[in-house]
């Protein structure tokens, strides 16, 4: 199976770019909301893919760390499974961070996209109330 998994360094780079975009405050202008909404739709899709890729890397790291940790603990006295899991989680903190960041970016982009829809709907309602919307539609 040929998986197209984004490498961890590229995930960091893309999340940094996405996060920078998500930290821009949007005005309540409908034209800006349309443009930003288009960009956000792409970021929602991409951050979802990056999330899947980050989970892949987390699972790979846990698999590797689990085997090594289990081998080490087997040589020692019996260690509770909860302690082994805590050790594995701490060894995979960078991969978990990537997963958490991807989830946050995806969730933030989704909420901002909803906000864009709200701004566009508000502008449409204002145009309808002012009669601009109906006049514009009649001319077309």
DSSP file (Angstrom, degrees, kcal/mol; ACC not computed):
  #  RESIDUE AA STRUCTURE BP1 BP2  ACC     N-H-->O    O-->H-N    N-H-->O    O-->H-N    TCO  KAPPA ALPHA  PHI   PSI    X-CA   Y-CA   Z-CA
    1    1 A X              0   0    0      0, 0.0     2,-0.9     0, 0.0     0, 0.0   0.000 360.0 360.0 360.0 125.5    0.0    0.0    0.0
    2    2 A X        -     0   0    0      2,-0.0     2,-0.4     0, 0.0     0, 0.0  -0.811 360.0-169.2 -97.7 101.8    1.5    3.3   -1.1
    3    3 A X        -     0   0    0     -2,-0.9     2,-1.1     1,-0.0     0, 0.0  -0.720  20.3-144.2 -92.3 139.1    0.5    5.9    1.5
    4    4 A X        +     0   0    0     -2,-0.4     2,-0.5     2,-0.0    49,-0.1  -0.641  34.4 171.3 -99.9  74.8    1.1    9.6    0.8
    5    5 A X        -     0   0    0     -2,-1.1     2,-0.2    48,-0.0    45,-0.1  -0.744  32.5-127.5 -90.7 126.2    2.0   10.5    4.4
    6    6 A X        -     0   0    0     -2,-0.5     5,-0.0    43,-0.2    -1,-0.0  -0.529  30.7-115.1 -70.0 133.7    3.3   14.0    4.9
    7    7 A X     >  -     0   0    0     -2,-0.2     4,-2.1     1,-0.1     3,-0.3  -0.311  24.9-109.7 -71.1 159.1    6.6   14.0    6.9
    8    8 A X  H  > S+     0   0    0      1,-0.2     4,-2.4     2,-0.2     5,-0.2   0.854 116.2  53.6 -59.7 -39.8    6.6   15.5   10.3
    9    9 A X  H  > S+     0   0    0      1,-0.2     4,-2.1     2,-0.2    -1,-0.2   0.895 110.1  48.0 -63.6 -39.2    8.8   18.5    9.3
   10   10 A X  H  > S+     0   0    0     -3,-0.3     4,-2.9     2,-0.2     5,-0.2   0.868 108.7  54.2 -69.1 -36.3    6.4   19.4    6.5
   11   11 A X  H  X S+     0   0    0     -4,-2.1     4,-2.8     2,-0.2     5,-0.2   0.944 108.9  48.9 -61.2 -47.0    3.4   19.1    8.9
   12   12 A X  H  X S+     0   0    0     -4,-2.4     4,-2.1     2,-0.2    -2,-0.2   0.929 112.7  48.4 -55.9 -46.9    5.1   21.6   11.3
   13   13 A X  H  X S+     0   0    0     -4,-2.1     4,-1.9     1,-0.2    -2,-0.2   0.938 114.2  44.4 -62.0 -48.4    5.7   24.0    8.4
   14   14 A X  H  X S+     0   0    0     -4,-2.9     4,-2.8     1,-0.2     5,-0.2   0.893 112.4  51.7 -66.2 -39.2    2.2   23.8    7.0
   15   15 A X  H  X S+     0   0    0     -4,-2.8     4,-3.1    -5,-0.2    -1,-0.2   0.875 107.2  54.0 -65.1 -35.5    0.6   24.1   10.5
   16   16 A X  H  X S+     0   0    0     -4,-2.1     4,-2.0    -5,-0.2    -1,-0.2   0.927 111.8  44.7 -61.9 -44.4    2.7   27.2   11.1
   17   17 A X  H  X S+     0   0    0     -4,-1.9     4,-1.9     2,-0.2    -2,-0.2   0.926 115.8  46.2 -64.8 -45.9    1.4   28.7    7.9
   18   18 A X  H  X S+     0   0    0     -4,-2.8     4,-2.5     1,-0.2    -2,-0.2   0.926 111.8  51.7 -62.8 -45.2   -2.2   27.7    8.6
   19   19 A X  H  X S+     0   0    0     -4,-3.1     4,-1.2     1,-0.2    -1,-0.2   0.883 107.1  53.2 -61.1 -39.5   -1.9   29.0   12.2
   20   20 A X  H  < S+     0   0    0     -4,-2.0     3,-0.4    -5,-0.2    -1,-0.2   0.921 110.8  46.9 -61.3 -43.6   -0.6   32.3   11.1
   21   21 A X  H >< S+     0   0    0     -4,-1.9     3,-1.6     1,-0.2    -2,-0.2   0.904 109.4  53.9 -63.6 -41.9   -3.6   32.7    8.7
   22   22 A X  H 3< S+     0   0    0     -4,-2.5    -1,-0.2     1,-0.3    -2,-0.2   0.723 101.2  60.9 -67.4 -21.0   -6.0   31.7   11.5
   23   23 A X  T 3< S+     0   0    0     -4,-1.2     2,-0.5    -3,-0.4    -1,-0.3   0.326  80.6 103.7 -90.2   8.5   -4.7   34.4   13.8
   24   24 A X  S <  S-     0   0    0     -3,-1.6     2,-0.5    -4,-0.1    -3,-0.0  -0.781  72.9-129.9 -89.3 131.3   -5.6   37.2   11.4
   25   25 A X        -     0   0    0     -2,-0.5     2,-0.3     1,-0.0    -2,-0.1  -0.696  21.6-142.7 -83.4 128.5   -8.7   39.1   12.5
   26   26 A X        -     0   0    0     -2,-0.5     2,-0.1     1,-0.1     7,-0.0  -0.634   7.5-131.5 -90.3 146.7  -11.3   39.4    9.8
   27   27 A X        -     0   0    0     -2,-0.3    -1,-0.1     2,-0.1     0, 0.0  -0.214  29.3-106.5 -79.3-177.8  -13.4   42.5    9.2
   28   28 A X  S    S+     0   0    0     -2,-0.1     2,-0.4     4,-0.0    -1,-0.1   0.062  75.7 128.7-100.4  24.8  -17.2   42.2    8.7
   29   29 A X     >  -     0   0    0      1,-0.1     4,-2.1     2,-0.0     5,-0.1  -0.676  57.1-142.4 -80.7 130.8  -16.9   43.0    5.0
   30   30 A X  H  > S+     0   0    0     -2,-0.4     4,-2.4     1,-0.2     5,-0.2   0.883  99.4  54.7 -62.4 -40.0  -18.8   40.4    2.9
   31   31 A X  H  > S+     0   0    0      1,-0.2     4,-2.1     2,-0.2    -1,-0.2   0.905 110.3  46.3 -62.4 -40.6  -16.2   40.5    0.1
   32   32 A X  H  > S+     0   0    0      1,-0.2     4,-3.1     2,-0.2     5,-0.3   0.887 110.4  54.0 -67.4 -37.6  -13.4   39.7    2.6
   33   33 A X  H  X S+     0   0    0     -4,-2.1     4,-2.6     2,-0.2    -2,-0.2   0.882 108.0  50.2 -63.9 -38.2  -15.6   37.0    4.2
   34   34 A X  H  X S+     0   0    0     -4,-2.4     4,-2.0     2,-0.2    -2,-0.2   0.947 114.7  42.9 -64.7 -48.0  -16.0   35.3    0.7
   35   35 A X  H  X S+     0   0    0     -4,-2.1     4,-2.0     2,-0.2    -2,-0.2   0.931 117.3  45.9 -63.6 -45.8  -12.3   35.4    0.0
   36   36 A X  H  X S+     0   0    0     -4,-3.1     4,-3.2     1,-0.2    -1,-0.2   0.898 109.9  55.3 -65.5 -39.1  -11.4   34.2    3.5
   37   37 A X  H  X S+     0   0    0     -4,-2.6     4,-2.3    -5,-0.3    -1,-0.2   0.899 106.1  51.4 -59.8 -41.3  -14.1   31.5    3.4
   38   38 A X  H  X S+     0   0    0     -4,-2.0     4,-1.3     2,-0.2    -1,-0.2   0.926 113.4  44.6 -60.9 -44.5  -12.6   30.2    0.2
   39   39 A X  H  X S+     0   0    0     -4,-2.0     4,-2.2     1,-0.2    -2,-0.2   0.909 112.1  52.5 -65.8 -42.2   -9.1   30.0    1.8
   40   40 A X  H  X S+     0   0    0     -4,-3.2     4,-2.9     1,-0.2     5,-0.2   0.876 102.6  58.2 -63.2 -38.0  -10.6   28.5    5.0
   41   41 A X  H  X S+     0   0    0     -4,-2.3     4,-1.8     1,-0.2    -1,-0.2   0.899 108.7  46.4 -59.3 -39.7  -12.3   25.7    3.1
   42   42 A X  H  X S+     0   0    0     -4,-1.3     4,-2.8     2,-0.2    -1,-0.2   0.912 112.6  49.9 -66.9 -43.1   -8.9   24.7    1.7
   43   43 A X  H  X S+     0   0    0     -4,-2.2     4,-2.8     2,-0.2     5,-0.3   0.848 107.0  54.5 -67.2 -33.7   -7.4   24.9    5.2
   44   44 A X  H  X S+     0   0    0     -4,-2.9     4,-1.6     2,-0.2    -1,-0.2   0.948 113.1  43.0 -62.3 -47.0  -10.1   22.8    6.7
   45   45 A X  H  X S+     0   0    0     -4,-1.8     4,-1.8    -5,-0.2    -2,-0.2   0.935 117.3  45.5 -64.6 -46.1   -9.5   20.1    4.2
   46   46 A X  H  X S+     0   0    0     -4,-2.8     4,-2.8     1,-0.2     5,-0.2   0.908 111.4  50.7 -67.7 -41.2   -5.7   20.3    4.4
   47   47 A X  H  X S+     0   0    0     -4,-2.8     4,-2.0     1,-0.2    -1,-0.2   0.836 107.7  55.5 -67.6 -29.2   -5.6   20.4    8.2
   48   48 A X  H  X S+     0   0    0     -4,-1.6     4,-1.9    -5,-0.3    -1,-0.2   0.912 110.2  45.0 -64.7 -42.2   -7.9   17.3    8.2
   49   49 A X  H  X S+     0   0    0     -4,-1.8     4,-2.4     2,-0.2    -2,-0.2   0.912 112.5  50.9 -66.4 -43.0   -5.3   15.5    6.0
   50   50 A X  H  X S+     0   0    0     -4,-2.8     4,-2.9     1,-0.2    -1,-0.2   0.865 107.1  55.2 -62.9 -34.6   -2.5   16.7    8.2
   51   51 A X  H  X S+     0   0    0     -4,-2.0     4,-2.3     2,-0.2    -1,-0.2   0.932 108.1  47.6 -62.7 -45.6   -4.4   15.4   11.3
   52   52 A X  H  X S+     0   0    0     -4,-1.9     4,-1.8     1,-0.2    -2,-0.2   0.916 113.8  48.1 -61.2 -42.2   -4.6   12.0    9.7
   53   53 A X  H  X S+     0   0    0     -4,-2.4     4,-2.2     2,-0.2    -2,-0.2   0.902 110.3  50.9 -65.5 -41.3   -0.9   12.1    8.9
   54   54 A X  H  X S+     0   0    0     -4,-2.9     4,-2.3     1,-0.2    45,-0.2   0.881 109.0  51.5 -64.5 -37.3    0.1   13.3   12.4
   55   55 A X  H  X S+     0   0    0     -4,-2.3     4,-2.7     2,-0.2    -1,-0.2   0.867 106.8  54.7 -66.6 -35.2   -2.0   10.4   13.9
   56   56 A X  H  X S+     0   0    0     -4,-1.8     4,-2.5     2,-0.2    -2,-0.2   0.951 110.2  45.4 -59.3 -49.1   -0.1    8.0   11.6
   57   57 A X  H  X S+     0   0    0     -4,-2.2     4,-2.5     1,-0.2    -2,-0.2   0.870 112.2  51.9 -65.0 -36.6    3.3    9.3   13.0
   58   58 A X  H  X S+     0   0    0     -4,-2.3     4,-2.8    37,-0.2    -1,-0.2   0.937 111.0  47.0 -64.1 -45.7    1.9    9.1   16.5
   59   59 A X  H  X S+     0   0    0     -4,-2.7     4,-2.3     2,-0.2    -2,-0.2   0.889 112.1  50.6 -64.0 -38.9    0.9    5.5   16.0
   60   60 A X  H  X S+     0   0    0     -4,-2.5     4,-2.3     2,-0.2    -1,-0.2   0.929 112.4  46.6 -62.6 -45.0    4.2    4.7   14.5
   61   61 A X  H  X S+     0   0    0     -4,-2.5     4,-3.3     1,-0.2     5,-0.3   0.914 112.6  49.5 -64.9 -42.1    6.1    6.3   17.4
   62   62 A X  H  X S+     0   0    0     -4,-2.8     4,-2.9     2,-0.2     5,-0.2   0.898 109.9  51.6 -64.5 -38.9    3.9    4.5   19.9
   63   63 A X  H  X S+     0   0    0     -4,-2.3     4,-2.0    -5,-0.2    -2,-0.2   0.949 115.2  41.4 -61.7 -47.8    4.4    1.2   18.2
   64   64 A X  H  X S+     0   0    0     -4,-2.3     4,-2.1     1,-0.2    -2,-0.2   0.945 119.0  44.3 -64.7 -49.4    8.2    1.6   18.3
   65   65 A X  H  X S+     0   0    0     -4,-3.3     4,-2.9     1,-0.2     5,-0.2   0.862 110.8  55.7 -65.9 -35.6    8.3    3.0   21.8
   66   66 A X  H  X S+     0   0    0     -4,-2.9     4,-2.9    -5,-0.3     5,-0.2   0.930 108.5  47.0 -63.4 -45.1    5.9    0.4   23.1
   67   67 A X  H  X S+     0   0    0     -4,-2.0     4,-2.2    -5,-0.2    -2,-0.2   0.936 115.6  44.9 -63.6 -45.4    8.0   -2.4   21.8
   68   68 A X  H  X S+     0   0    0     -4,-2.1     4,-2.2     2,-0.2    -2,-0.2   0.919 115.7  47.0 -64.8 -42.8   11.2   -0.9   23.3
   69   69 A X  H  X S+     0   0    0     -4,-2.9     4,-2.9     2,-0.2     5,-0.2   0.900 111.6  50.7 -66.6 -40.7    9.5   -0.1   26.6
   70   70 A X  H  X S+     0   0    0     -4,-2.9     4,-2.1    -5,-0.2    -1,-0.2   0.901 110.3  50.0 -64.6 -39.6    8.0   -3.5   26.9
   71   71 A X  H  X S+     0   0    0     -4,-2.2     4,-1.2    -5,-0.2    -2,-0.2   0.927 113.5  45.9 -62.6 -44.1   11.3   -5.2   26.3
   72   72 A X  H  X S+     0   0    0     -4,-2.2     4,-1.0     1,-0.2     3,-0.2   0.916 114.6  46.3 -66.3 -43.1   13.0   -3.0   28.9
   73   73 A X  H  < S+     0   0    0     -4,-2.9    -1,-0.2     1,-0.2    -2,-0.2   0.807 106.3  59.5 -72.2 -27.6   10.2   -3.5   31.5
   74   74 A X  H  < S+     0   0    0     -4,-2.1    -1,-0.2    -5,-0.2    -2,-0.2   0.852 103.6  52.1 -66.4 -32.9   10.2   -7.3   30.8
   75   75 A X  H  < S+     0   0    0     -4,-1.2    -1,-0.2    -3,-0.2    -2,-0.2   0.794 112.1  53.6 -71.9 -28.1   13.8   -7.4   31.9
   76   76 A X  S  < S-     0   0    0     -4,-1.0     3,-0.1     1,-0.3    -3,-0.0  -0.146 110.7 -65.0 -89.9-168.8   13.0   -5.6   35.1
   77   77 A X  S    S-     0   0    0      1,-0.2    -1,-0.3    -2,-0.1     2,-0.1  -0.195  76.9 -65.4 -67.9 171.1   10.4   -6.5   37.6
   78   78 A X        -     0   0    0     -3,-0.1     2,-0.4    -4,-0.0    -1,-0.2  -0.410  54.9-164.1 -62.6 130.8    6.7   -6.5   36.7
   79   79 A X        -     0   0    0     -2,-0.1     5,-0.1    -3,-0.1    -6,-0.0  -0.962  26.1-105.9-118.2 135.2    5.6   -2.9   35.9
   80   80 A X     >  -     0   0    0     -2,-0.4     4,-1.9     1,-0.1     3,-0.5  -0.250  24.0-122.8 -60.5 146.6    1.9   -2.0   35.8
   81   81 A X  H  > S+     0   0    0      1,-0.2     4,-2.8     2,-0.2     5,-0.2   0.849 111.7  59.6 -58.2 -36.5    0.5   -1.4   32.3
   82   82 A X  H  > S+     0   0    0      1,-0.2     4,-2.0     2,-0.2    -1,-0.2   0.894 105.8  47.9 -60.9 -40.0   -0.6    2.1   33.3
   83   83 A X  H  > S+     0   0    0     -3,-0.5     4,-2.1     2,-0.2    -1,-0.2   0.897 111.2  50.6 -67.8 -40.6    3.0    3.0   34.1
   84   84 A X  H  X S+     0   0    0     -4,-1.9     4,-2.5     1,-0.2    -2,-0.2   0.926 110.7  49.4 -62.2 -44.9    4.1    1.5   30.7
   85   85 A X  H  X S+     0   0    0     -4,-2.8     4,-2.7     1,-0.2    -2,-0.2   0.885 109.5  51.8 -62.6 -39.5    1.5    3.6   28.9
   86   86 A X  H  X S+     0   0    0     -4,-2.0     4,-2.1     2,-0.2    -1,-0.2   0.896 110.1  49.1 -64.1 -39.9    2.5    6.7   30.7
   87   87 A X  H  X S+     0   0    0     -4,-2.1     4,-2.0     2,-0.2    -2,-0.2   0.938 112.0  48.1 -63.9 -46.3    6.1    6.2   29.7
   88   88 A X  H  X S+     0   0    0     -4,-2.5     4,-1.2     1,-0.2    -2,-0.2   0.919 110.6  51.6 -61.5 -44.2    5.1    5.6   26.1
   89   89 A X  H  < S+     0   0    0     -4,-2.7     3,-0.4     1,-0.2    -1,-0.2   0.904 110.1  48.8 -59.5 -41.8    3.0    8.7   26.1
   90   90 A X  H >< S+     0   0    0     -4,-2.1     3,-1.0     1,-0.2    -1,-0.2   0.847 109.5  52.3 -68.8 -32.1    5.8   10.8   27.4
   91   91 A X  H 3< S+     0   0    0     -4,-2.0     3,-0.2     1,-0.2    -1,-0.2   0.716 111.5  47.5 -73.6 -19.8    8.2    9.4   24.8
   92   92 A X  T 3X S+     0   0    0     -4,-1.2     4,-2.2    -3,-0.4    -1,-0.2  -0.014  73.7 122.1-108.5  27.7    5.7   10.3   22.0
   93   93 A X  H <> S+     0   0    0     -3,-1.0     4,-2.2     1,-0.2    -1,-0.2   0.844  71.4  52.7 -64.1 -35.4    5.1   13.9   23.2
   94   94 A X  H  > S+     0   0    0     -3,-0.2     4,-2.0     2,-0.2    -1,-0.2   0.923 111.0  46.3 -67.3 -42.7    6.2   15.5   19.9
   95   95 A X  H  > S+     0   0    0      2,-0.2     4,-2.0     1,-0.2   -37,-0.2   0.888 112.6  50.7 -65.8 -38.5    3.9   13.4   17.8
   96   96 A X  H  X S+     0   0    0     -4,-2.2     4,-2.8     2,-0.2    -1,-0.2   0.886 107.0  54.9 -65.5 -37.9    1.0   14.0   20.3
   97   97 A X  H  X S+     0   0    0     -4,-2.2     4,-2.8     2,-0.2     5,-0.2   0.917 106.6  50.9 -59.7 -44.5    1.7   17.7   20.0
   98   98 A X  H  X S+     0   0    0     -4,-2.0     4,-2.7     2,-0.2    -2,-0.2   0.927 110.8  48.4 -59.1 -45.5    1.4   17.5   16.2
   99   99 A X  H  X S+     0   0    0     -4,-2.0     4,-2.5   -45,-0.2    -2,-0.2   0.939 113.1  47.4 -60.1 -47.6   -2.0   15.7   16.5
  100  100 A X  H  X S+     0   0    0     -4,-2.8     4,-2.2     1,-0.2    -2,-0.2   0.901 112.9  48.6 -62.1 -41.4   -3.3   18.3   19.1
  101  101 A X  H  X S+     0   0    0     -4,-2.8     4,-2.7     2,-0.2     5,-0.2   0.914 110.7  50.5 -66.5 -43.1   -2.1   21.2   16.9
  102  102 A X  H  X S+     0   0    0     -4,-2.7     4,-2.7    -5,-0.2     5,-0.2   0.927 110.9  49.4 -59.3 -45.1   -3.7   19.7   13.8
  103  103 A X  H  X S+     0   0    0     -4,-2.5     4,-2.6    -5,-0.2    -1,-0.2   0.912 111.8  48.7 -61.1 -42.4   -7.0   19.2   15.7
  104  104 A X  H  X S+     0   0    0     -4,-2.2     4,-2.7     2,-0.2    -2,-0.2   0.923 113.0  46.5 -64.8 -44.2   -6.9   22.8   16.9
  105  105 A X  H  X S+     0   0    0     -4,-2.7     4,-2.8     2,-0.2     5,-0.2   0.918 113.8  48.8 -63.7 -43.1   -6.2   24.3   13.5
  106  106 A X  H  X S+     0   0    0     -4,-2.7     4,-2.1    -5,-0.2    -2,-0.2   0.932 114.5  44.9 -62.4 -45.9   -8.9   22.1   11.9
  107  107 A X  H  X S+     0   0    0     -4,-2.6     4,-2.3    -5,-0.2    -2,-0.2   0.906 114.5  48.8 -65.6 -42.6  -11.5   23.1   14.5
  108  108 A X  H  X S+     0   0    0     -4,-2.7     4,-2.6     2,-0.2     5,-0.2   0.921 111.3  49.2 -64.7 -44.6  -10.5   26.8   14.4
  109  109 A X  H  X S+     0   0    0     -4,-2.8     4,-2.2     1,-0.2    -1,-0.2   0.895 110.8  51.3 -62.0 -39.7  -10.7   26.9   10.6
  110  110 A X  H  X S+     0   0    0     -4,-2.1     4,-1.8    -5,-0.2    -1,-0.2   0.925 111.9  46.0 -63.5 -44.8  -14.1   25.2   10.7
  111  111 A X  H  X S+     0   0    0     -4,-2.3     4,-1.9     1,-0.2    -2,-0.2   0.895 112.6  50.3 -66.2 -39.5  -15.4   27.8   13.2
  112  112 A X  H  X S+     0   0    0     -4,-2.6     4,-2.1     2,-0.2    -1,-0.2   0.866 107.2  54.4 -67.1 -34.6  -14.0   30.7   11.2
  113  113 A X  H  X S+     0   0    0     -4,-2.2     4,-1.9     2,-0.2    -1,-0.2   0.903 107.3  50.9 -63.7 -40.3  -15.6   29.3    8.1
  114  114 A X  H  X S+     0   0    0     -4,-1.8     4,-2.0     1,-0.2    -2,-0.2   0.889 108.0  53.0 -61.6 -39.6  -19.0   29.3    9.9
  115  115 A X  H  X S+     0   0    0     -4,-1.9     4,-2.5     2,-0.2    -2,-0.2   0.896 105.9  53.4 -63.4 -40.2  -18.3   32.9   10.9
  116  116 A X  H  X S+     0   0    0     -4,-2.1     4,-2.6     1,-0.2    -1,-0.2   0.914 107.5  51.0 -60.4 -42.8  -17.7   33.9    7.3
  117  117 A X  H  X S+     0   0    0     -4,-1.9     4,-2.6     1,-0.2    -1,-0.2   0.901 109.9  50.7 -60.9 -40.7  -21.0   32.3    6.3
  118  118 A X  H  X S+     0   0    0     -4,-2.0     4,-2.5     2,-0.2    -2,-0.2   0.922 110.5  48.3 -63.2 -44.6  -22.7   34.4    9.1
  119  119 A X  H  X S+     0   0    0     -4,-2.5     4,-2.3     2,-0.2    -2,-0.2   0.906 113.1  47.8 -63.5 -42.2  -21.0   37.6    7.8
  120  120 A X  H  X S+     0   0    0     -4,-2.6     4,-2.4     2,-0.2    -2,-0.2   0.914 112.1  49.5 -66.0 -42.5  -22.1   36.9    4.2
  121  121 A X  H  X S+     0   0    0     -4,-2.6     4,-2.6     2,-0.2    -2,-0.2   0.896 110.2  51.4 -62.4 -40.3  -25.7   36.1    5.4
  122  122 A X  H  X S+     0   0    0     -4,-2.5     4,-2.5     2,-0.2    -2,-0.2   0.931 110.2  48.4 -62.1 -45.7  -25.8   39.3    7.4
  123  123 A X  H  X S+     0   0    0     -4,-2.3     4,-2.2     1,-0.2    -2,-0.2   0.899 111.6  50.2 -62.3 -40.7  -24.6   41.3    4.3
  124  124 A X  H  X S+     0   0    0     -4,-2.4     4,-2.3     2,-0.2    -1,-0.2   0.921 110.8  49.0 -63.0 -44.4  -27.2   39.6    2.2
  125  125 A X  H  X S+     0   0    0     -4,-2.6     4,-2.4     1,-0.2    -2,-0.2   0.898 110.7  50.7 -62.9 -40.5  -30.0   40.4    4.7
  126  126 A X  H  X S+     0   0    0     -4,-2.5     4,-1.8     2,-0.2     6,-0.2   0.892 110.4  49.3 -64.1 -39.4  -28.9   44.0    4.9
  127  127 A X  H  X>S+     0   0    0     -4,-2.2     6,-1.6     2,-0.2     5,-1.0   0.894 111.1  49.9 -66.4 -39.1  -29.0   44.3    1.1
  128  128 A X  H ><5S+     0   0    0     -4,-2.3     3,-0.6     1,-0.2    -2,-0.2   0.907 110.7  49.7 -64.5 -41.3  -32.5   42.8    1.0
  129  129 A X  H 3<5S+     0   0    0     -4,-2.4    -1,-0.2     1,-0.2    -2,-0.2   0.846 112.5  46.9 -67.5 -33.1  -33.6   45.2    3.7
  130  130 A X  H 3<5S-     0   0    0     -4,-1.8    -1,-0.2    -5,-0.2    -2,-0.2   0.560 112.0-119.3 -85.3  -7.4  -32.3   48.2    1.8
  131  131 A X  T <X5S+     0   0    0     -4,-0.7     4,-1.9    -3,-0.6     5,-0.2   0.361  85.6 113.1  86.3  -6.3  -33.8   47.0   -1.5
  132  132 A X  H  ><S+     0   0    0     -5,-1.0     4,-2.3    -6,-0.2    -4,-0.2   0.889  73.3  53.1 -64.5 -40.3  -30.3   46.7   -3.1
  133  133 A X  H  > S+     0   0    0     -6,-1.6     4,-2.1     2,-0.2    -1,-0.2   0.926 110.9  44.5 -65.0 -46.3  -30.5   42.9   -3.4
  134  134 A X  H  > S+     0   0    0     -7,-0.3     4,-2.0     2,-0.2    -1,-0.2   0.895 113.8  50.2 -67.0 -40.1  -33.9   42.9   -5.2
  135  135 A X  H  X S+     0   0    0     -4,-1.9     4,-1.4     1,-0.2    -1,-0.2   0.907 111.3  49.2 -64.0 -41.2  -32.9   45.7   -7.6
  136  136 A X  H  X S+     0   0    0     -4,-2.3     4,-0.7     1,-0.2    -2,-0.2   0.897 112.1  48.0 -65.3 -41.5  -29.7   43.9   -8.4
  137  137 A X  H  < S+     0   0    0     -4,-2.1     3,-0.4     1,-0.2    -1,-0.2   0.837 108.2  54.7 -70.0 -33.2  -31.5   40.6   -9.1
  138  138 A X  H  < S+     0   0    0     -4,-2.0    -1,-0.2     1,-0.2    -2,-0.2   0.842 104.4  54.8 -69.6 -32.6  -34.2   42.2  -11.3
  139  139 A X  H  <        0   0    0     -4,-1.4    -1,-0.2     1,-0.2    -2,-0.2   0.733 360.0 360.0 -72.0 -21.9  -31.5   43.7  -13.6
  140  140 A X     <        0   0    0     -4,-0.7    -1,-0.2    -3,-0.4    -2,-0.2   0.474 360.0 360.0 -84.5 360.0  -29.9   40.4  -14.3
